[in-house]
């Protein structure tokens, strides 16, 4: 069960950040050839912590290997992924940025490793802790979300992530 707040009538704690214009989302879709990876570079801001309460990865048909890697070496991604504020009235921009097509990824600390079996579609791909906890990303740090097509055919993949920022 997620933390709840009296102020927001027992709604999830992060919902208060939506009302404050501090919650964001992105979705990104790409076809991954067999044996290739989609590497999404996540670069956190210098003055706010990024909280990730929800992440979903959907596969068309092939098995995917998924890793979240902290502080690896890589060639930066060149395709910026648009981040949307969940409060459409807010002008606040996310301090965390996302880029597709990072390459030459090596080293770093693997924080999480999971997979989506072939033809399982959305079964899997979510961190095991996501139902009870949220991933908190460190200030001013680079992460790679690496999604590898471990199958024999190209597969469509959709990545969606909700996150919010805070000062603590």
Secondary structure as a PSIPRED ss2 file (coil, helix, strand):
# PSIPRED VFORMAT (PSIPRED V4.0)

   1 X C   1.000  0.000  0.000
   2 X C   1.000  0.000  0.000
   3 X C   1.000  0.000  0.000
   4 X E   0.000  0.000  1.000
   5 X E   0.000  0.000  1.000
   6 X C   1.000  0.000  0.000
   7 X C   1.000  0.000  0.000
   8 X C   1.000  0.000  0.000
   9 X C   1.000  0.000  0.000
  10 X C   1.000  0.000  0.000
  11 X E   0.000  0.000  1.000
  12 X E   0.000  0.000  1.000
  13 X C   1.000  0.000  0.000
  14 X C   1.000  0.000  0.000
  15 X H   0.000  1.000  0.000
  16 X H   0.000  1.000  0.000
  17 X H   0.000  1.000  0.000
  18 X H   0.000  1.000  0.000
  19 X H   0.000  1.000  0.000
  20 X C   1.000  0.000  0.000
  21 X C   1.000  0.000  0.000
  22 X C   1.000  0.000  0.000
  23 X E   0.000  0.000  1.000
  24 X E   0.000  0.000  1.000
  25 X E   0.000  0.000  1.000
  26 X E   0.000  0.000  1.000
  27 X E   0.000  0.000  1.000
  28 X E   0.000  0.000  1.000
  29 X E   0.000  0.000  1.000
  30 X E   0.000  0.000  1.000
  31 X E   0.000  0.000  1.000
  32 X E   0.000  0.000  1.000
  33 X C   1.000  0.000  0.000
  34 X C   1.000  0.000  0.000
  35 X C   1.000  0.000  0.000
  36 X C   1.000  0.000  0.000
  37 X E   0.000  0.000  1.000
  38 X E   0.000  0.000  1.000
  39 X E   0.000  0.000  1.000
  40 X E   0.000  0.000  1.000
  41 X E   0.000  0.000  1.000
  42 X E   0.000  0.000  1.000
  43 X E   0.000  0.000  1.000
  44 X C   1.000  0.000  0.000
  45 X C   1.000  0.000  0.000
  46 X C   1.000  0.000  0.000
  47 X C   1.000  0.000  0.000
  48 X C   1.000  0.000  0.000
  49 X E   0.000  0.000  1.000
  50 X E   0.000  0.000  1.000
  51 X E   0.000  0.000  1.000
  52 X E   0.000  0.000  1.000
  53 X E   0.000  0.000  1.000
  54 X E   0.000  0.000  1.000
  55 X E   0.000  0.000  1.000
  56 X E   0.000  0.000  1.000
  57 X E   0.000  0.000  1.000
  58 X E   0.000  0.000  1.000
  59 X E   0.000  0.000  1.000
  60 X C   1.000  0.000  0.000
  61 X C   1.000  0.000  0.000
  62 X C   1.000  0.000  0.000
  63 X C   1.000  0.000  0.000
  64 X E   0.000  0.000  1.000
  65 X E   0.000  0.000  1.000
  66 X E   0.000  0.000  1.000
  67 X E   0.000  0.000  1.000
  68 X E   0.000  0.000  1.000
  69 X E   0.000  0.000  1.000
  70 X E   0.000  0.000  1.000
  71 X C   1.000  0.000  0.000
  72 X C   1.000  0.000  0.000
  73 X E   0.000  0.000  1.000
  74 X E   0.000  0.000  1.000
  75 X E   0.000  0.000  1.000
  76 X C   1.000  0.000  0.000
  77 X C   1.000  0.000  0.000
  78 X C   1.000  0.000  0.000
  79 X E   0.000  0.000  1.000
  80 X E   0.000  0.000  1.000
  81 X C   1.000  0.000  0.000
  82 X C   1.000  0.000  0.000
  83 X C   1.000  0.000  0.000
  84 X E   0.000  0.000  1.000
  85 X E   0.000  0.000  1.000
  86 X C   1.000  0.000  0.000
  87 X C   1.000  0.000  0.000
  88 X C   1.000  0.000  0.000
  89 X C   1.000  0.000  0.000
  90 X C   1.000  0.000  0.000
  91 X C   1.000  0.000  0.000
  92 X C   1.000  0.000  0.000
  93 X C   1.000  0.000  0.000
  94 X C   1.000  0.000  0.000
  95 X C   1.000  0.000  0.000
  96 X C   1.000  0.000  0.000
  97 X E   0.000  0.000  1.000
  98 X E   0.000  0.000  1.000
  99 X E   0.000  0.000  1.000
 100 X E   0.000  0.000  1.000
 101 X C   1.000  0.000  0.000
 102 X C   1.000  0.000  0.000
 103 X E   0.000  0.000  1.000
 104 X E   0.000  0.000  1.000
 105 X E   0.000  0.000  1.000
 106 X E   0.000  0.000  1.000
 107 X C   1.000  0.000  0.000
 108 X C   1.000  0.000  0.000
 109 X E   0.000  0.000  1.000
 110 X E   0.000  0.000  1.000
 111 X E   0.000  0.000  1.000
 112 X E   0.000  0.000  1.000
 113 X E   0.000  0.000  1.000
 114 X E   0.000  0.000  1.000
 115 X E   0.000  0.000  1.000
 116 X E   0.000  0.000  1.000
 117 X C   1.000  0.000  0.000
 118 X C   1.000  0.000  0.000
 119 X C   1.000  0.000  0.000
 120 X C   1.000  0.000  0.000
 121 X C   1.000  0.000  0.000
 122 X C   1.000  0.000  0.000
 123 X C   1.000  0.000  0.000
 124 X C   1.000  0.000  0.000
 125 X C   1.000  0.000  0.000
 126 X C   1.000  0.000  0.000
 127 X C   1.000  0.000  0.000
 128 X H   0.000  1.000  0.000
 129 X H   0.000  1.000  0.000
 130 X H   0.000  1.000  0.000
 131 X H   0.000  1.000  0.000
 132 X C   1.000  0.000  0.000
 133 X C   1.000  0.000  0.000
 134 X C   1.000  0.000  0.000
 135 X E   0.000  0.000  1.000
 136 X E   0.000  0.000  1.000
 137 X E   0.000  0.000  1.000
 138 X C   1.000  0.000  0.000
 139 X C   1.000  0.000  0.000
 140 X C   1.000  0.000  0.000
 141 X C   1.000  0.000  0.000
 142 X E   0.000  0.000  1.000
 143 X E   0.000  0.000  1.000
 144 X E   0.000  0.000  1.000
 145 X E   0.000  0.000  1.000
 146 X E   0.000  0.000  1.000
 147 X E   0.000  0.000  1.000
 148 X E   0.000  0.000  1.000
 149 X E   0.000  0.000  1.000
 150 X C   1.000  0.000  0.000
 151 X C   1.000  0.000  0.000
 152 X C   1.000  0.000  0.000
 153 X C   1.000  0.000  0.000
 154 X C   1.000  0.000  0.000
 155 X E   0.000  0.000  1.000
 156 X E   0.000  0.000  1.000
 157 X E   0.000  0.000  1.000
 158 X E   0.000  0.000  1.000
 159 X E   0.000  0.000  1.000
 160 X E   0.000  0.000  1.000
 161 X E   0.000  0.000  1.000
 162 X E   0.000  0.000  1.000
 163 X E   0.000  0.000  1.000
 164 X E   0.000  0.000  1.000
 165 X E   0.000  0.000  1.000
 166 X E   0.000  0.000  1.000
 167 X C   1.000  0.000  0.000
 168 X C   1.000  0.000  0.000
